[in-house]
Amino acid sequence: MPQIKGKLEITDFYSIIFDEEEISVDDKVIQTVQESFDFLKEFSKNKVIYGVNTGFGPMAQYKIKDSQTIQLQYNLIRSHASGTGNPIAPKYVKAAMLARLNTLSLGNSGVHPSAIEVMTSLINKNITPLIYEHGGVGASGDLVQLAHLALVLIGEGEVFYKGERRPTKEVFEIESITPIEVKLREGLGLINGTSVMTGVGIVNAIYTRRLLEWVISCSSAINEIVQAYDDHLSSDLNETKRHHGQREIARSMRSHLKDSSLTRKREHHLYTDTNGNVSVFEEKVQEYYSLRCVPQILGPVLDTLNSVENVLIEEVNSANDNPIVNVEKKNVYHGGNFHGDYISLEMDKLKIVVAKMSMLAERQLNYLLNSKLNDILPPFVNLGTLGLNFGMQGVQFTATSTTAENQMLSNPMYVHSIPNNNDNQDIVSMGTNAALITKKVIENAFEVVAIEMITVVQAIEYLQVQDVVSTKTKNMYDAVRKIVPAFKEDTVMYPYVNQVKEYITNHKNN
């Protein structure tokens, strides 16, 4: 059982979000949070502490009476639960809750321990707050989206529970959950931070790594079935570049193809003395870039993904609140740790490399579908009658259209700040928008790769090489064939594309 100790890794998020493992909270965490709360409560007496006895944002100039400080927190939560658009899927919301739980567990926020306890119950019982996509500008963090989380923690709003959207009050009664105790600054402490963009970002990273593995498999399979020369994947060639990502992609592709009988050795065909009298070579001396340059194209994707994960984990294990409570130094510091620029920039990087993966998949797809390029397959890998049947012609339009959308969506959010909050928030991160747009780009990329994968399998069918492809390609072939039977006659394709997309989205490529 994963335990909250103030430090989480990507693997912890996977276990809790994807494998639905329950969590526990270390007793020391509860003690730390209690000490932080007790210190802030005493320290704030006769002092001006933002969000404890002042208004918020540009309203911070107004002193709040002691008798109204608790109402202030409720007012903040209710007024800022103002999101619109589509609900964020429960998996991403659960990740956001976990991220918020972890940062509050550091003891830098001064919240009451009941916030930790209730969030833990929600995660373990798979009760996810209704949080909308629209509303966050990314500084002061995810105010609007986290206000919807806080609304649920005080027993209000709505949740998703056992596949249904229901009032929080009803579900809390069913599960015997008591709302949090608003004692001091629980409103601001819950909503002032980067936890939604970070939680969504971590799920994005997990899906991106899964997508990358499938793209590596498709790229390897295409090199295999067109009987490409294998020296562009060789260790000797790729070690001459110092980038870790390129070397790792080449190694992974070599591993995929290690027992293939289809890829060829250049020295067996072109490095011989039998070509001396040839003026025009019938076969390609080198493959197209979408086949030959895969390590150089996917290498930066892998390096970027590794970097993105590192920044996400640093953020989730950081105090991203304001003000920051330091019990050891017996002080409270006002600043801007809620600002989401780190996550906004990383999400923009991630969606760029995911868009590039969809572009690579689309170009490889085009190579398979264009008989004049590959010279071995019928147009559109049509296993039926040319002219009468259409093969994969129709789905190429979908892949092209979706890739084009990804290219447009990959433009950065990081540089699209709009001042708001009476210019108090005069430069913001738009990190939540960046994370949610990245989510869309990833979903699109899975669609393009699903179409490519069906086409790869159809090509294997046409070439009748099922029994000589590598083990990993054969595994991919078998998995797709369980969903999409070989077809010569035209068939409605959208159910198959959606089913293959669902399969590769929800299964690791082992």
SULSULRA-V336152 format. One record per helix or strand of 3 or more residues. SS is the DSSP state (~ for helix, > for strand). FROM is the first residue (numbers start at 1). LEN is the number of residues. Records with the same first field share a line. If there is no record, write none. Layout:
BEGIN
SS: FROM-LEN + FROM-LEN
END
This chain:
BEGIN
>: 2-3 + 23-3 + 84-4 + 132-3 + 158-4 + 164-4 + 324-3 + 331-3
~: 10-9 + 27-17 + 57-5 + 66-15 + 90-15 + 113-12 + 143-11 + 168-8 + 186-6 + 195-31 + 231-3 + 235-4 + 244-13 + 266-4 + 273-3 + 289-4 + 294-23 + 341-29 + 371-4 + 379-3 + 393-17 + 431-33 + 471-11 + 494-13
END
